Amino acid sequence: MIKKKILKDYNDKKKLILKYNHNYFNLDSPLVPDSTYDKIKNELVRFEKNYPFLKKKGSIQDKIGAPLTKKFKKIKHSKKMLSLSNTFNSEGMKDFISKISNYLNIKDKKFNFSSELKIDGISASLTYENGSLVRGLSRGDGLIGEDILENLKTINEIPKIIIDNSLPKILEIRGEVYIGKKDFISLKKDFANPRNAAGGSLRQKDYKETKKIPLKFIAYGFGVVKPLVFEKQSEYLKLLKEWGFKTSLLTKVVDSIEAIEENYKIIEK
């Protein structure tokens, strides 16, 4: 009886998360605040941790994005395009650092971190071959993305050609497409919020319609890079600027939880 109740509670919350995922990723229209979403998802993670039998049909932690629509051609990512994990306090960070230390077998738990701004937009992956932009995908479900290359090409902040002798032959840059608050003022009569405007514009079938919207792109991550020409995230961010990409001005290399919290306060302010 107890097992049946646990299963029901778990499935009810899981259905909610999948519904929220669909609205957030496919419709670009969130139904609940991020804090509510995170609370329910964390409850599901605790359920799975305490009752392993719940993971028989797959863990909620494996659910990335939402099932793809039929609007665009589907292309498999060269490397999984996962979502970010999160934490809400220093205790969560301490646990994160402890897990890294154990995995890498580092006893002193001393690391440098790249503390960066999180942009809430639409994730996109750009692949360059010999400096030319040849592929542009949405995150999709993490394994397969939507082919939105022509729409991405309309964004001025995305270089179509990169000229650099040291550029990797294959370079997959990942980042976020978004609309700034000032630009959104003239659009708010047509969209619920900036993310809704960015997502709706990026998923137009006619790239000429996308071109009318002041979309922006900020780069921060990478997928497949051959050959790898950097060792640290800070080195990669510096190269992104040299290659013509916009990166966050609030990024800072920090070496402690206290420094992370301090940069967080600066960003929040």
Backbone as JSON, one array per atom type, in Angstrom:
{
  "sequence": "MIKKKILKDYNDKKKLILKYNHNYFNLDSPLVPDSTYDKIKNELVRFEKNYPFLKKKGSIQDKIGAPLTKKFKKIKHSKKMLSLSNTFNSEGMKDFISKISNYLNIKDKKFNFSSELKIDGISASLTYENGSLVRGLSRGDGLIGEDILENLKTINEIPKIIIDNSLPKILEIRGEVYIGKKDFISLKKDFANPRNAAGGSLRQKDYKETKKIPLKFIAYGFGVVKPLVFEKQSEYLKLLKEWGFKTSLLTKVVDSIEAIEENYKIIEK",
  "N": [[0.83, -1.2, 0.0], [1.92, 1.24, 0.85], [3.98, 1.43, -1.0], [2.51, 1.7, -3.33], [1.37, 4.21, -2.95], [3.63, 5.82, -2.9], [4.53, 5.46, -5.51], [2.38, 6.6, -6.91], [2.48, 9.3, -6.04], [4.97, 9.99, -7.03], [4.65, 9.59, -9.84], [2.64, 11.46, -10.38], [3.96, 13.89, -9.87], [5.96, 13.66, -11.77], [4.53, 13.74, -14.17], [3.7, 16.37, -14.08], [6.17, 17.74, -14.3], [6.96, 16.95, -16.9], [4.95, 18.13, -18.36], [5.45, 20.82, -17.78], [7.98, 20.99, -18.94], [7.35, 20.69, -21.66], [5.86, 23.03, -22.17], [7.79, 24.95, -21.55], [10.1, 24.38, -23.18], [9.13, 23.72, -25.8], [6.96, 25.41, -26.33], [7.83, 27.76, -25.39], [6.74, 29.11, -23.26], [6.6, 29.41, -20.13], [4.92, 27.76, -17.43], [5.13, 27.93, -14.71], [7.07, 29.58, -12.1], [10.71, 29.44, -12.09], [11.65, 28.63, -9.58], [9.54, 27.12, -8.49], [9.41, 25.02, -10.33], [11.99, 23.91, -9.97], [11.79, 23.06, -7.32], [9.87, 20.97, -7.43], [11.2, 19.22, -9.18], [13.48, 18.6, -7.67], [12.28, 17.25, -5.59], [11.44, 14.97, -6.93], [13.94, 13.88, -7.59], [14.85, 13.25, -5.03], [12.95, 11.31, -4.37], [13.69, 9.27, -6.19], [16.22, 8.7, -5.25], [15.72, 7.69, -2.7], [13.98, 5.62, -3.24], [14.83, 3.38, -5.28], [13.46, 1.69, -7.09], [11.79, 3.22, -8.55], [13.08, 4.15, -10.75], [12.91, 2.43, -12.88], [11.69, 2.92, -15.34], [13.25, 4.87, -16.31], [15.17, 7.65, -15.23], [14.19, 10.84, -13.88], [16.2, 12.63, -14.05], [17.4, 12.12, -16.42], [15.86, 13.28, -18.29], [15.96, 15.6, -20.68], [15.2, 18.76, -21.88], [12.42, 18.61, -24.09], [10.09, 16.38, -25.83], [10.59, 16.4, -29.37], [9.17, 18.64, -31.82], [7.42, 18.49, -35.04], [8.21, 20.46, -36.69], [10.76, 21.23, -37.65], [13.68, 19.93, -39.4], [15.31, 17.07, -38.05], [18.36, 16.57, -36.33], [21.04, 14.67, -35.13], [22.9, 15.41, -32.24], [26.43, 15.93, -32.16], [27.67, 15.56, -29.8], [26.23, 14.95, -26.65], [23.86, 17.4, -25.64], [23.48, 18.74, -22.83], [21.54, 19.86, -19.94], [21.98, 22.42, -17.4], [22.85, 21.73, -13.98], [21.67, 22.72, -10.7], [22.01, 24.65, -7.65], [21.08, 26.0, -4.44], [22.26, 27.2, -2.3], [25.18, 27.66, -0.13], [25.72, 25.23, 1.04], [24.91, 23.37, -0.82], [26.81, 23.88, -2.77], [29.12, 23.09, -1.42], [28.67, 20.36, -1.25], [28.72, 19.74, -3.98], [31.41, 20.35, -4.6], [32.66, 18.5, -2.99], [31.89, 16.09, -4.21], [33.18, 16.35, -6.69], [35.82, 16.33, -5.81], [36.06, 13.75, -4.73], [35.6, 12.22, -7.03], [37.77, 12.92, -8.66], [39.75, 12.26, -7.01], [41.04, 14.14, -5.34], [42.37, 15.5, -2.52], [42.58, 17.96, -1.09], [40.53, 19.59, -1.9], [40.62, 21.97, -3.37], [39.89, 24.21, -5.86], [39.76, 26.08, -8.94], [37.17, 28.11, -10.15], [34.97, 28.96, -12.84], [33.01, 31.59, -12.66], [30.01, 32.52, -13.86], [27.51, 34.46, -15.66], [24.13, 33.44, -15.95], [22.15, 33.18, -18.7], [18.77, 33.33, -19.48], [17.51, 32.0, -22.04], [17.15, 30.64, -25.29], [18.71, 27.68, -25.86], [21.41, 27.03, -28.08], [23.36, 25.42, -30.62], [26.3, 25.84, -32.45], [28.08, 24.86, -35.27], [31.23, 24.99, -36.69], [33.16, 24.46, -39.56], [36.35, 24.42, -40.67], [36.3, 27.16, -40.24], [33.88, 28.05, -41.31], [30.4, 28.54, -40.78], [28.39, 25.82, -40.54], [26.38, 24.33, -39.41], [23.5, 24.61, -37.34], [21.85, 24.09, -34.41], [19.0, 23.51, -32.25], [18.65, 22.73, -28.73], [16.84, 20.66, -28.32], [15.95, 17.42, -27.35], [18.26, 16.92, -26.08], [19.71, 14.82, -27.15], [18.98, 14.82, -29.82], [18.62, 17.53, -32.0], [16.89, 20.45, -33.37], [17.07, 21.56, -36.72], [17.98, 24.68, -37.12], [19.5, 26.42, -38.56], [19.33, 28.46, -40.64], [17.75, 30.39, -39.43], [19.33, 31.07, -37.24], [21.44, 32.25, -38.55], [20.53, 34.78, -39.03], [21.1, 36.32, -36.89], [22.98, 38.95, -35.78], [25.11, 38.83, -33.96], [26.26, 36.38, -34.28], [28.96, 35.04, -35.81], [29.4, 34.33, -39.26], [31.54, 33.44, -40.66], [34.73, 32.58, -39.47], [37.89, 33.86, -39.25], [40.92, 32.71, -38.54], [44.06, 31.53, -38.02], [44.7, 29.69, -36.09], [42.38, 28.43, -35.49], [40.32, 25.68, -34.52], [39.76, 22.82, -36.63], [37.27, 21.61, -36.56], [34.74, 23.09, -34.81], [32.54, 23.4, -32.27], [30.34, 25.53, -30.93], [28.53, 26.49, -28.11], [25.69, 28.16, -26.8], [23.44, 30.82, -25.8], [20.44, 32.05, -27.15], [18.79, 35.1, -27.01], [16.6, 37.84, -25.98], [17.13, 41.19, -25.27], [16.12, 43.22, -22.43], [15.46, 45.91, -23.01], [15.04, 45.82, -25.77], [12.84, 44.21, -25.78], [10.7, 45.76, -25.01], [9.36, 46.96, -27.19], [8.14, 44.77, -28.22], [6.46, 43.54, -26.46], [3.7, 43.52, -26.59], [3.05, 41.46, -28.22], [4.15, 39.17, -27.17], [4.52, 37.0, -24.3], [6.72, 37.13, -22.55], [10.31, 37.89, -22.51], [11.71, 35.46, -23.07], [9.78, 33.9, -24.3], [9.4, 35.44, -26.57], [11.93, 35.24, -27.78], [12.14, 32.45, -28.24], [9.85, 31.93, -29.83], [10.41, 33.5, -32.07], [12.8, 32.39, -33.0], [11.95, 29.95, -33.86], [10.52, 30.3, -36.16], [9.28, 29.33, -39.32], [9.94, 30.67, -41.6], [12.84, 32.27, -42.23], [13.05, 34.95, -42.74], [11.16, 36.18, -41.21], [12.17, 35.74, -38.7], [14.38, 37.35, -38.84], [13.41, 39.89, -38.42], [13.27, 40.29, -35.74], [15.04, 41.48, -32.87], [17.21, 39.54, -32.04], [19.73, 38.19, -29.87], [22.97, 36.73, -29.14], [24.79, 34.87, -26.81], [27.83, 33.37, -26.04], [29.11, 30.5, -24.35], [29.67, 27.81, -23.89], [30.84, 24.57, -25.14], [30.91, 21.94, -27.62], [31.85, 19.41, -29.59], [35.24, 19.72, -30.3], [37.89, 19.88, -32.45], [41.2, 20.15, -33.46], [41.58, 20.19, -29.84], [42.17, 23.26, -28.46], [42.5, 24.53, -26.09], [42.72, 24.47, -22.48], [41.42, 25.29, -20.2], [38.32, 26.68, -18.99], [38.36, 29.46, -18.76], [40.34, 30.12, -20.61], [39.08, 29.33, -22.94], [36.88, 31.11, -23.03], [38.21, 33.48, -23.46], [39.24, 33.01, -26.01], [36.85, 32.87, -27.42], [36.04, 35.55, -27.52], [38.08, 36.56, -29.14], [37.4, 35.3, -31.45], [35.18, 36.62, -32.21], [32.81, 36.49, -30.75], [30.19, 37.34, -28.43], [30.58, 37.47, -24.94], [29.87, 36.98, -21.42], [30.24, 39.88, -19.42], [30.48, 39.75, -16.75], [31.82, 37.55, -15.92], [34.06, 35.71, -13.88], [37.07, 34.37, -12.56], [37.22, 32.36, -9.8], [38.16, 31.15, -6.49], [37.03, 29.95, -4.27], [34.19, 29.09, -2.14], [33.26, 31.33, -0.86], [34.14, 33.36, -2.56], [32.66, 32.75, -4.8], [30.07, 33.26, -3.88], [30.31, 36.0, -3.44], [30.68, 37.0, -6.04], [28.25, 36.24, -7.06], [26.53, 37.94, -5.66], [27.29, 40.36, -6.74], [26.49, 40.04, -9.39], [23.74, 39.69, -8.98], [23.05, 42.21, -7.98]],
  "CA": [[0.0, 0.0, 0.0], [2.83, 2.38, 0.92], [4.69, 1.47, -2.27], [1.57, 2.21, -4.33], [1.22, 5.66, -2.72], [4.9, 6.43, -3.33], [4.52, 5.43, -6.97], [1.39, 7.58, -7.38], [3.02, 10.65, -5.79], [6.09, 10.17, -7.96], [4.13, 9.72, -11.21], [1.91, 12.74, -10.47], [4.95, 14.96, -9.98], [6.67, 13.47, -13.03], [3.65, 14.25, -15.23], [3.77, 17.83, -13.98], [7.46, 18.18, -14.84], [6.94, 16.75, -18.34], [4.04, 19.18, -18.87], [6.2, 22.08, -17.68], [9.05, 20.92, -19.95], [6.76, 20.93, -22.98], [5.54, 24.45, -22.28], [9.01, 25.76, -21.48], [11.02, 24.15, -24.29], [8.49, 23.69, -27.12], [6.04, 26.53, -26.51], [8.51, 28.96, -24.88], [5.76, 29.78, -22.4], [6.65, 28.74, -18.82], [3.68, 27.77, -16.66], [5.44, 28.21, -13.31], [8.4, 30.18, -11.9], [11.81, 28.48, -12.01], [11.76, 28.11, -8.21], [8.52, 26.07, -8.33], [9.87, 23.9, -11.16], [13.16, 23.29, -9.31], [11.34, 22.4, -6.1], [9.23, 19.7, -7.8], [12.22, 18.33, -9.73], [14.32, 18.14, -6.57], [11.48, 16.25, -4.87], [11.52, 13.74, -7.74], [15.3, 13.33, -7.42], [14.88, 12.63, -3.7], [12.15, 10.08, -4.49], [14.5, 8.26, -6.89], [17.35, 8.34, -4.39], [15.22, 6.89, -1.57], [13.24, 4.44, -3.73], [15.43, 3.07, -6.59], [12.55, 0.99, -8.0], [11.09, 4.23, -9.36], [13.87, 4.48, -11.95], [12.81, 1.35, -13.86], [11.3, 3.47, -16.64], [14.12, 6.01, -16.61], [15.23, 8.69, -14.21], [13.8, 12.21, -14.27], [17.44, 13.35, -14.31], [17.78, 11.86, -17.81], [14.95, 14.01, -19.16], [16.51, 16.88, -21.09], [14.31, 19.43, -22.83], [11.09, 18.03, -24.29], [9.99, 15.7, -27.13], [10.7, 17.34, -30.49], [8.01, 18.85, -32.69], [7.67, 18.11, -36.44], [8.35, 21.71, -37.42], [12.06, 21.34, -38.29], [14.45, 18.71, -39.63], [15.99, 16.62, -36.83], [19.76, 16.18, -36.51], [21.63, 14.18, -33.88], [24.05, 16.18, -31.75], [27.7, 15.21, -32.18], [27.91, 15.27, -28.39], [25.0, 15.3, -25.93], [23.71, 18.79, -25.22], [22.78, 18.58, -21.56], [21.15, 21.09, -19.23], [22.78, 22.68, -16.2], [22.3, 21.42, -12.66], [21.69, 23.93, -9.9], [21.94, 24.57, -6.2], [20.47, 27.23, -3.94], [22.98, 27.74, -1.14], [26.58, 27.25, -0.02], [25.78, 23.8, 1.39], [24.83, 22.65, -2.09], [28.12, 24.04, -3.41], [30.07, 22.24, -0.68], [28.4, 18.98, -1.68], [29.21, 19.67, -5.36], [32.88, 20.32, -4.54], [33.03, 17.21, -2.38], [31.71, 15.05, -5.23], [34.27, 16.51, -7.65], [37.06, 15.91, -5.13], [36.06, 12.28, -4.65], [35.7, 11.67, -8.38], [39.12, 13.17, -9.16], [40.68, 11.83, -5.97], [41.81, 15.31, -4.88], [42.05, 15.56, -1.09], [42.51, 19.29, -0.48], [39.28, 20.21, -2.37], [40.89, 23.33, -3.86], [39.66, 24.33, -7.3], [39.37, 27.36, -9.51], [35.88, 28.02, -10.81], [34.56, 30.05, -13.71], [31.72, 32.09, -12.19], [29.45, 33.19, -15.04], [26.11, 34.84, -15.68], [23.24, 32.51, -16.65], [21.14, 33.85, -19.53], [17.6, 32.49, -19.69], [17.05, 32.14, -23.41], [17.0, 29.39, -26.03], [20.03, 27.1, -26.1], [21.71, 26.73, -29.48], [24.69, 24.88, -30.91], [26.82, 26.28, -33.75], [29.24, 24.08, -35.69], [32.06, 25.59, -37.74], [34.16, 23.59, -40.19], [37.35, 25.27, -41.34], [35.92, 28.55, -40.06], [32.56, 28.38, -41.87], [29.24, 28.04, -40.04], [27.74, 24.82, -41.39], [25.26, 23.69, -38.72], [22.94, 25.31, -36.19], [20.8, 23.25, -33.83], [18.44, 23.77, -30.93], [19.02, 21.63, -27.84], [15.91, 19.55, -28.5], [15.86, 16.56, -26.17], [19.62, 16.67, -25.59], [20.35, 13.88, -28.08], [18.64, 15.27, -31.17], [18.18, 18.92, -32.03], [16.2, 20.92, -34.57], [17.92, 22.3, -37.65], [17.52, 26.08, -37.19], [20.67, 27.15, -39.06], [19.0, 29.67, -41.38], [17.26, 31.36, -38.46], [20.48, 31.52, -36.45], [22.27, 33.11, -39.4], [19.99, 36.15, -39.05], [21.54, 37.01, -35.67], [24.23, 39.67, -36.07], [26.17, 38.48, -33.02], [26.8, 35.07, -34.63], [29.82, 35.12, -37.01], [29.14, 33.31, -40.28], [32.88, 32.95, -41.0], [35.77, 32.97, -38.51], [39.21, 33.78, -39.86], [41.96, 32.61, -37.51], [44.92, 30.41, -38.4], [44.77, 28.7, -35.01], [41.02, 27.93, -35.24], [40.15, 24.24, -34.7], [39.13, 22.43, -37.88], [35.86, 21.45, -36.19], [34.5, 23.88, -33.61], [31.13, 23.48, -31.91], [30.15, 26.54, -29.89], [27.19, 26.45, -27.55], [25.34, 29.38, -26.08], [22.03, 31.13, -25.58], [19.79, 33.09, -27.95], [17.88, 35.81, -26.11], [16.21, 39.21, -26.31], [17.39, 42.1, -24.16], [14.91, 43.83, -21.86], [15.13, 47.14, -23.73], [14.49, 45.43, -27.08], [11.55, 43.54, -25.59], [9.65, 46.76, -24.79], [8.57, 47.16, -28.42], [7.55, 43.49, -28.63], [5.71, 42.91, -25.36], [2.27, 43.38, -26.91], [2.88, 40.23, -28.99], [4.73, 38.02, -26.48], [4.3, 36.98, -22.85], [7.95, 37.49, -21.86], [11.44, 37.86, -23.43], [12.05, 34.1, -23.51], [8.73, 33.52, -25.24], [9.68, 36.17, -27.81], [13.13, 34.66, -28.39], [11.83, 31.11, -28.71], [8.89, 32.01, -30.92], [11.08, 34.08, -33.23], [13.83, 31.47, -33.48], [11.3, 28.78, -34.45], [9.75, 30.66, -37.35], [9.64, 28.54, -40.51], [10.52, 31.6, -42.57], [13.92, 32.98, -41.56], [12.86, 36.39, -42.94], [10.38, 36.63, -40.06], [13.11, 35.75, -37.58], [15.3, 38.48, -39.06], [12.77, 41.13, -37.96], [13.35, 40.35, -34.28], [16.41, 41.79, -32.42], [17.78, 38.45, -31.25], [21.15, 38.27, -29.52], [23.57, 35.43, -28.81], [25.93, 34.9, -25.9], [28.5, 32.07, -26.09], [29.74, 30.12, -23.07], [30.02, 26.4, -23.81], [31.33, 23.94, -26.37], [30.64, 20.52, -27.81], [33.01, 18.76, -30.2], [36.3, 20.64, -30.76], [39.03, 19.1, -32.96], [41.81, 19.72, -32.2], [41.3, 21.01, -28.67], [43.24, 24.27, -28.39], [42.47, 25.19, -24.78], [42.63, 23.52, -21.36], [40.57, 25.84, -19.15], [37.16, 27.46, -19.42], [38.77, 30.87, -18.89], [41.06, 30.22, -21.89], [38.08, 29.2, -23.99], [36.11, 32.35, -23.09], [39.09, 34.48, -24.08], [39.28, 32.7, -27.44], [35.54, 33.24, -27.99], [36.09, 36.99, -27.81], [38.97, 36.74, -30.29], [36.71, 34.76, -32.62], [34.08, 37.52, -32.55], [31.57, 36.2, -30.01], [29.9, 38.07, -27.2], [30.56, 36.67, -23.72], [29.43, 37.76, -20.27], [31.22, 40.8, -18.82], [30.51, 39.51, -15.31], [32.54, 36.3, -15.65], [35.22, 35.89, -13.02], [37.67, 33.14, -12.04], [37.22, 32.42, -8.33], [38.82, 29.97, -5.92], [36.4, 29.52, -3.02], [32.74, 29.28, -2.06], [33.05, 32.73, -0.47], [34.33, 34.18, -3.76], [31.5, 32.46, -5.66], [28.94, 34.0, -3.31], [30.56, 37.42, -3.64], [30.38, 37.31, -7.44], [26.8, 36.08, -7.2], [25.9, 39.17, -5.14], [27.58, 41.42, -7.72], [25.61, 39.77, -10.54], [22.37, 39.94, -8.54], [22.89, 43.65, -7.85]],
  "C": [[0.87, 1.26, 0.0], [3.55, 2.55, -0.41], [3.8, 2.06, -3.36], [1.4, 3.73, -4.2], [2.47, 6.41, -3.19], [4.93, 6.54, -4.85], [3.56, 6.47, -7.54], [1.92, 9.01, -7.22], [4.12, 10.98, -6.79], [5.58, 10.42, -9.38], [3.37, 11.03, -11.41], [2.87, 13.9, -10.66], [5.71, 14.87, -11.31], [5.85, 14.0, -14.2], [3.67, 15.78, -15.26], [5.04, 18.37, -14.62], [7.48, 18.05, -16.36], [6.04, 17.78, -19.03], [4.76, 20.52, -18.88], [7.32, 22.13, -18.72], [8.51, 21.26, -21.34], [6.47, 22.42, -23.17], [6.78, 25.33, -22.33], [9.85, 25.63, -22.74], [10.37, 24.22, -25.66], [7.61, 24.91, -27.38], [6.66, 27.86, -26.06], [7.58, 29.8, -24.01], [5.69, 29.08, -21.05], [5.33, 28.86, -18.06], [3.91, 28.16, -15.21], [6.81, 28.89, -13.2], [9.46, 29.09, -11.79], [11.9, 27.84, -10.62], [10.76, 26.99, -7.95], [8.93, 24.82, -9.1], [11.01, 23.15, -10.46], [12.75, 22.52, -8.06], [10.73, 21.03, -6.41], [10.27, 18.72, -8.34], [13.12, 17.78, -8.64], [13.6, 17.1, -5.71], [11.52, 14.91, -5.6], [12.88, 13.07, -7.59], [15.42, 12.64, -6.07], [14.09, 11.32, -3.69], [13.01, 8.96, -5.08], [15.67, 7.78, -6.02], [16.9, 7.41, -3.26], [14.52, 5.61, -2.01], [13.71, 4.1, -5.15], [14.5, 2.39, -7.58], [11.82, 1.96, -8.93], [11.79, 4.5, -10.69], [13.8, 3.4, -13.04], [12.49, 1.87, -15.27], [12.12, 4.71, -17.01], [14.04, 7.09, -15.55], [14.79, 10.04, -14.75], [15.04, 13.02, -14.61], [17.94, 13.13, -15.74], [16.9, 12.62, -18.8], [15.52, 15.39, -19.45], [15.56, 17.52, -22.11], [12.95, 18.78, -22.88], [11.07, 17.3, -25.63], [9.92, 16.71, -28.27], [9.4, 17.45, -31.28], [8.39, 18.45, -34.12], [7.98, 19.32, -37.32], [9.66, 21.79, -38.21], [12.7, 19.96, -38.51], [15.21, 18.36, -38.35], [17.41, 16.16, -37.16], [20.33, 15.76, -35.16], [22.83, 15.04, -33.5], [25.31, 15.32, -31.8], [28.09, 14.77, -30.77], [26.67, 15.72, -27.64], [25.0, 16.76, -25.49], [22.83, 18.81, -23.97], [22.39, 19.92, -20.96], [22.0, 21.23, -17.98], [22.07, 22.19, -14.95], [22.31, 22.72, -11.86], [21.74, 23.62, -8.41], [21.51, 25.94, -5.69], [21.2, 27.85, -2.76], [24.4, 27.18, -1.1], [26.72, 25.78, 0.34], [25.73, 22.94, 0.13], [26.15, 22.72, -2.84], [29.17, 23.16, -2.74], [29.92, 20.77, -1.09], [28.92, 18.74, -3.09], [30.74, 19.53, -5.39], [33.37, 18.99, -3.98], [32.94, 16.07, -3.4], [32.82, 15.11, -6.28], [35.58, 15.98, -7.07], [37.17, 14.39, -5.08], [36.26, 11.65, -6.02], [37.12, 11.79, -8.92], [40.21, 12.74, -8.18], [41.64, 12.96, -5.55], [41.4, 15.59, -3.43], [41.86, 16.97, -0.54], [41.28, 20.1, -0.92], [39.47, 21.67, -2.82], [40.79, 23.37, -5.37], [39.54, 25.8, -7.68], [38.06, 27.15, -10.25], [35.69, 29.19, -11.75], [33.14, 30.45, -13.3], [31.13, 32.98, -13.28], [27.97, 33.5, -14.89], [25.3, 33.8, -16.46], [22.17, 33.3, -17.39], [19.98, 32.89, -19.76], [17.03, 32.76, -21.08], [16.81, 30.78, -24.03], [18.39, 28.85, -26.36], [20.22, 26.75, -27.58], [23.15, 26.26, -29.63], [25.1, 25.27, -32.32], [28.06, 25.47, -34.1], [29.93, 24.75, -36.87], [33.04, 24.53, -38.25], [35.08, 24.45, -41.03], [36.92, 26.74, -41.34], [34.56, 28.95, -40.59], [31.44, 27.76, -41.04], [28.44, 27.09, -40.92], [26.52, 24.16, -40.73], [24.82, 24.53, -37.54], [21.75, 24.53, -35.65], [20.26, 23.81, -32.53], [18.86, 22.6, -30.03], [18.12, 20.42, -28.04], [15.79, 18.74, -27.24], [17.24, 16.2, -25.62], [20.41, 15.73, -26.48], [20.17, 14.33, -29.52], [18.12, 16.69, -31.11], [17.46, 19.25, -33.33], [17.16, 21.73, -35.43], [17.37, 23.72, -37.82], [18.64, 26.98, -37.71], [20.3, 28.48, -39.73], [18.49, 30.77, -40.45], [18.41, 31.93, -37.63], [21.37, 32.47, -37.24], [21.78, 34.56, -39.44], [20.46, 36.97, -37.85], [22.91, 37.64, -35.91], [25.39, 39.25, -35.2], [26.74, 37.08, -33.26], [27.64, 35.2, -35.89], [29.48, 34.01, -37.99], [30.45, 32.66, -40.74], [33.86, 33.46, -39.94], [37.12, 32.79, -39.19], [40.27, 33.84, -38.76], [42.78, 31.37, -37.83], [44.97, 29.31, -37.35], [43.41, 28.08, -34.7], [40.96, 26.41, -35.44], [39.42, 23.93, -36.01], [37.63, 22.24, -37.68], [35.66, 22.15, -34.85], [33.01, 24.01, -33.36], [30.98, 24.4, -30.7], [28.7, 26.5, -29.42], [26.92, 27.71, -26.73], [23.85, 29.58, -26.04], [21.58, 32.26, -26.49], [18.77, 33.77, -27.04], [17.52, 37.18, -26.67], [16.45, 40.08, -25.09], [16.11, 42.78, -23.69], [14.49, 45.09, -22.62], [14.51, 46.83, -25.09], [13.1, 44.83, -26.95], [10.4, 44.53, -25.44], [8.75, 46.93, -26.01], [7.85, 45.9, -28.87], [6.54, 42.93, -27.64], [4.21, 42.77, -25.62], [1.99, 42.06, -27.64], [3.37, 38.98, -28.26], [4.56, 38.15, -24.96], [5.52, 37.46, -22.07], [9.11, 37.4, -22.86], [11.8, 36.46, -23.94], [11.05, 33.6, -24.54], [8.97, 34.18, -26.59], [10.88, 35.58, -28.54], [12.83, 33.3, -29.0], [10.9, 31.12, -29.91], [9.53, 32.53, -32.2], [12.07, 33.11, -33.85], [13.22, 30.25, -34.18], [10.36, 29.13, -35.59], [10.21, 29.81, -38.53], [10.32, 29.41, -41.56], [11.57, 32.46, -41.86], [13.79, 34.5, -41.72], [12.04, 36.99, -41.8], [11.27, 36.72, -38.83], [14.0, 36.99, -37.64], [14.73, 39.8, -38.53], [12.91, 41.35, -36.45], [14.79, 40.58, -33.82], [16.99, 40.72, -31.49], [19.27, 38.66, -31.0], [21.66, 36.88, -29.16], [24.77, 35.63, -27.89], [26.53, 33.48, -25.84], [29.14, 31.77, -24.74], [30.22, 28.67, -23.02], [30.52, 25.85, -25.12], [30.94, 22.46, -26.4], [31.9, 19.86, -28.34], [33.98, 19.83, -30.71], [37.5, 19.8, -31.17], [39.92, 19.96, -33.84], [41.45, 20.67, -31.07], [42.45, 21.98, -28.46], [43.23, 25.04, -27.07], [42.32, 24.11, -23.7], [41.64, 23.98, -20.29], [39.4, 26.61, -19.75], [37.54, 28.92, -19.63], [39.53, 31.11, -20.2], [40.09, 30.18, -23.05], [37.28, 30.49, -24.15], [36.93, 33.47, -23.73], [39.16, 34.27, -25.59], [37.96, 33.09, -28.11], [35.51, 34.71, -28.37], [36.94, 37.25, -29.06], [38.3, 36.27, -31.58], [35.47, 35.58, -32.98], [32.78, 37.28, -31.83], [31.43, 37.08, -28.78], [29.91, 37.09, -26.04], [30.14, 37.57, -22.56], [30.55, 38.62, -19.7], [31.39, 40.53, -17.32], [31.2, 38.2, -14.94], [33.8, 36.59, -14.83], [35.75, 34.53, -12.57], [37.79, 33.3, -10.54], [37.76, 31.12, -7.76], [38.22, 29.48, -4.61], [34.9, 29.73, -3.07], [32.43, 30.74, -1.72], [33.15, 33.65, -1.7], [33.18, 33.97, -4.75], [30.3, 33.27, -5.18], [29.08, 35.51, -3.54], [30.23, 37.82, -5.08], [28.88, 37.18, -7.73], [26.08, 37.36, -6.77], [26.11, 40.33, -6.12], [26.64, 41.28, -8.91], [24.15, 40.1, -10.18], [22.08, 41.44, -8.46], [22.78, 44.33, -9.22]]
}
